[in-house]
């Protein structure tokens, strides 16, 4: 159930990170500095995630460790229900990433990645926020552990295939009002699942073409629901840390890109990134009340699949220094009809800059991304119909942005 929370909660992550929905596309400082246009570049250990087929181009053993941090800001103003502005709690999220690659033979290599491509959290004031009956606290952590094998077909083509183990852990809370009674319902749960991935890299003159596909991952989530109530009339609805469960499917992802080495100093890349959010159609939570009676909640999501367009560049200043920049535009999968504050998503535009410094076997990459969500005006969401007294609390204007500083340290031997 916690996972249910996870999916809905994932919003936190999504609502304030660099990919539509609750996906975090930013998983390496160098890639982030190039606007995540990296599937046809992938020339460091993070290739284990961005394009495992590119691992064959890395000699020896390569290790990297770092984080793309997320500092989100979001506010909601409902001009009909209230003149005050709701704001999420400002928290710096520090999801880690780790990559390791090893070239075993001229045509064979392996790669390992451990990262959190879905996650983060949002927290709205549980006492004052207009939408507290839809969501108060949402928090999720989805860890992907991915192992790949790579084969070099010829000088131009390399291919890769791998498997992922995914573990999810989440919390999803909201306020529930029964007349004058006001309590907080909490959901916590966890689960795991497995998926697969394939990738390819093709070289032609100064061009490289890369592609990567990661499958959807189905997860059974088990956890606890807590809905304390008072009063004889409401006791039948109480659920004090009762068992709960749900199923969710993390979306499959597809990237296709090209890079062009214009000169010894300039590299340009472009990428189209697809996320199949149709896997997030409905969230069904089954649980038992204190009375032992079975209960169920059904929450329709009906997200749509979306694309993101990315572009990046790298300039070689010297043998030690490299400078980078990038841009991308990401469309939201959340329609207005099913908009909610667990995943208050919107189309987004991002700009990034970065730099890398190499000395000996050590490379330090750093970057900064500014992510701007397009202002979203909501006036017809059905997500609070029946969930709040009087409804229409979700209506209003939503504005959000995020700063994503990143650092990754790499070592090769």
N, C-alpha and C positions, 0 to 999 in steps of 0.2 A: 504494500500500500504506500509505503514510503516512496516507492517508485512512482506511484500514481502522482504522488506529490512531485516526484521528480519530473515527470513529464510536464505537469502543469507548472511546476516550479522552475523548471528549466528556463522558464521564461526569464528568470532573473538573469540568467546568463545571457539568454538571447536578447532580452530587452536591452542589454548594455554591452554587448560584445560585437565582434566583427563579422558576423554572418547572420543571415536571416533566421528568424525563429529563435531557438536557443542554442544554436551551434556557435562554437568558437573556432573560427578558421585560423586564428593567429597561434601558431605553435612553434615559432622559432624567431629570434630577433632579426636574423638576416632576411628571412622570407617576409616578415612583417614590414621591414624597411622598404621592401619592393612591392608593397601593396598585396602581398600574398600571391603574386603572380609568379609561381615558383615550380609548377609541375614540369616545365620544360627546362628548368635551370637545375635545381636540386643538386648542387655541387658541394654539399657538406653532409654531416652525419644525419641531419634532419630529413635527408632523402628517404630514410627508413619510414617516414610518415608521408611526406609529400609525393614522392614517386620512387618506390623501392627499386624499380628497374635501373635507376641512375646510380645505385650503390656500386655497380661494377666499375664505375669511373673513379672510385676512391681507393687509393692504394693502402695496404697495411690495415691497421686497426684505427678506427676513429670513434671518439667519445665526445658527447656534448651534454651539458646540463644548464638549465636556465629557467626563465619564466617570462611570459608576456603578461604583465600585470594589467588590471582593468580598474579604472576609477570612474564609476558611472555617476551621472546626475540626471534626475528626471522630475518633472512636476506636472500636476494635473489641476486644471481650474474648471470647475463646473459653475458657470455663470447663472444657472437657474436655481440649483439647489443650495449654493453657498457662494459667498464672495471670497472666501479664503482659498489659498492654494495649497494643495497637498504635495509633499515632497518625499521621495524615498530617502532612507537613511544612507548617508555617504560613507561607503566602505571601500577600502582598497582590497581587491581580490588578487591573490598571488598563486595562480595555478601553475604547478611545475611541469617541466618536460625533460625527458632523458632519452638519448639516442645512442646506439652503438652499432657499428658496422665492422665487418671483417671480410677481406678478400682472401678466399681460401685457395684459389687457383686462378690462372689467367681468365677463365670463363665462368667461374663460380664465386658467388659472394653471399653473405647472409646479413640480415639487419634486424635490430630490435628497437622498438619504440614503446615508450610508456608516457602517456600524456592524458590530458582531460579536454577532449574536443567538445564536450557538452557540460555545462555547469554554471556556477556562480550563484548569486542570491539577490533577492530584493526584500525590502522590509518597509511597509507603510505603517503609520501610526495606528496602533490598535484601538485607541480611544477617540481620536479626532478625525482620521481620514474619512472622507466621504464614501470611499469604496471599501471600507474595512470588512463589510459583509461578503465581499467577493474574495478578498485576499488581505492578509496581514503580513505574515512572513512566508517566504518561499525560498528554499535552499536546496541545492542539488550538487552532487559530485558524481560524475561519470568517468571512470578510469578505463582507458583502452590499453591493453597490453598486446602488442602486435609483433609477430615473428614472421619474417619473409625469407624466401630463398630466391636467388637471382641467377639467371643464365644468359651469357653473352652468345647470341646466335651467330653473329658475324661482326665485322668492324662497325657496321651501321646500326644494328638492331640488338637490343637487350630486352628481356622480359622478366617479370617477377610474379610470384604468387605467395599468398600468406594467409594466416589465420589470426583472429583477434579474440581475446577473452575480455568481456566487458562487465565491470561491476558498477552497480548503481546504489546510491545512498541519498535519501532525500527527506525533507520535511516540508509540510504544506499546512499552513494555518489560516483560519479566518474567524470572524466574529459571527455568532448566530444569535438572533434575537427572537424570543418568544414573548410577544407583547412587551411587558416592561422588564422581562428577564434578559440579561445580556451576558453571554458566556463565550469563551474562545474554544473553538473546535480545533484539535491538532491531529495531524496525520504524520506518521513516521514509518519508514519502511526501507527495504533494500532488496536487491535481486541481482542476478547475473545472467549472461547469455553469451553466445559465440557467433562469430561472423567470419567472412572471408574477404579477400581483396585480390585484385590483379592489376598489373601496371605494365606499361611499355615505354621505351625511349628509342627514338630513331634519329640518326644524325645524317645530315646532307649538306655538304659544303660548310657554310657558316651558320647553317640553321640546325636547330634541334626541335623535335616535336615530341611532346610528352602527353601521356594519358594515364589516369588512375581511376579505379572504381572500387568502392567499398560497399559491401552488402548491407542491407537492413539487418538489424539485430533484434530478435524477439526476446523479451524479458518477462519472467514471472516475478511479481513483487509481493512479498509478504511483510506485514508489519502490524502496527497498532493504531487504533483510532480512539481518541478520547473526547467525549462530548458530555461534560458534566451538566446536570440540570437540577433544578430545585422545584419543589411543589408537587403535589399529588398528581396533577394533570399531566405534568411533563416527565415524570419518572419513567414512564413507559418508553420514552425516546432516549433515555440515558444510555451511554456507551462508555464505560470507564475502562480505558486501556484494553479494549476488546480486539480480538483478532480481525484483521482486514487483509484483503488481497486484491490485486489487479494485474492486468497485462498491458504492456506497452511495447511498441516497436520503434526503435531508433531508426531514423531514415537512412536510406542508401544515398551515397554521394558519388558524383562523377565529375572529373576535371579533364579538360582538354586544352592544351596550350602550345605555344611556339615561342622560341627565343632566337634572337639574331645577334651574332657577334659582329657588330659594325666595323670594329677596328680592334687593335690590341688593348685599347683603353675603354671602349664603350660596348655595353651589352644591353639589349632591349628585350622585353618579354611581354606577352599578352596571354590572357587565359579566360576561358568561359567555365563557370563553376555551377553545377546543378545539384540541388538538394531535393529529394523526393519526399516532401512533407505530407503527401497524401496518406502516409502511414499513421498520421496523427488525426484520426477522424473522430474518435469517441473515447472518453475516459470512463470506464465502468468500475466502480468500487463496491465490492461485496464485503459485508461485515456482519457481526452479530451484536445485538443490544444486550444490556444487562439482564433482560428478561429471558435471553436465549433465542429471541425471535430473529430471524434472518432479515437483513435490510440491504438495500442497494441504492447507490446514487449513480445517475447517468448524466454525463456532461458532454454535450456535442461540441466538437472543435472544428472539424471540416476545414483543416488547413489545405492550402494548395501548393503544388510544386513550384519552385522559383529558380531563377538564374541570377548569377552575379557576374559582372564583367570587371576584369582586373588588368592593370598595366603597371609595369615597373621598369626601372633602369638601374644599372650599376656603372660607376666610373672608377677606373683604376688610377688613383692619384700617384701611387708609387708601389713598389713591391710589398711594402708593409701596409699601406692604407688604401681603403676603398670607400667610396661614398655612394649612397643609394637614395632612391626616391620612388614613390608609388602612389597609385590612386585606384579606387574601385567604387562601383555603385552596386548596391545589393537591394533587391526587391523583397518586400515582406510577404510571407505566406498567410498572414492573418487578415481575413476579410473584416470589414466593418461590422457585419452582422454578428460575428463571433469574437469580437474584440473583448479583451479582459485585462485587468491590471496584474494578473499573474505573468502574462507575456504581453506587455503593452508595446507591441512591436510596430515598426514603421519602416518605410523605405529609408535607406541610409547611404550617405556619401562619406568616404574616408580619404584622408591624405596622410602620407607617411614619409619620413626621412630616416636615414640610418647611416651607420659607418661601421667598418670592420678594421681591426688592427691585428696583424700577425707578427709574432716574433718567435723564431724557432718553431717548435712544435705546438705552440699555443696560439689560439685565435680568440679574440674577444669581439663579439658583435653586439652593438647597441642600436636601438631604434626608438622612435616615438611616432605614434599614430593618433590623429585626432578624428574622431568618429562623430558625425552629425546626423541625427535622425530628423527626417523631414517632419515638420509640425503636422500633427494629425488631429482632425476635428471629428469627434464621434457624436452622433445623434440618433442612432438606430440600432445599437447593440442589443441582443436579446439575452446576454449573459447574466444580467441582473434582474430579469423578469422573474418574479417569484422568490428571488434570493434576498431581496431587500424590501423593506417596508416602503411601498410607494413606487419603487423602481426608478430607473433613469439616473441613478447615481454615477454610472459610468460615463454619461454624456459630458462633453466639454472638450477643452483643448489639451493636448499632450505634447510636451516638448522635452527632448532628451539629447544628451551628448555623452561622450566618454573619452577619456584620455588613456592611452595604452602605452606606457613606457615598457621597454623590454631589454633584457640582457641574456646572452647565451655565451658560455665559455666552452671552448672546444680544445681537445688535445688529440694528437695523432702520433702513432708510433708503429 
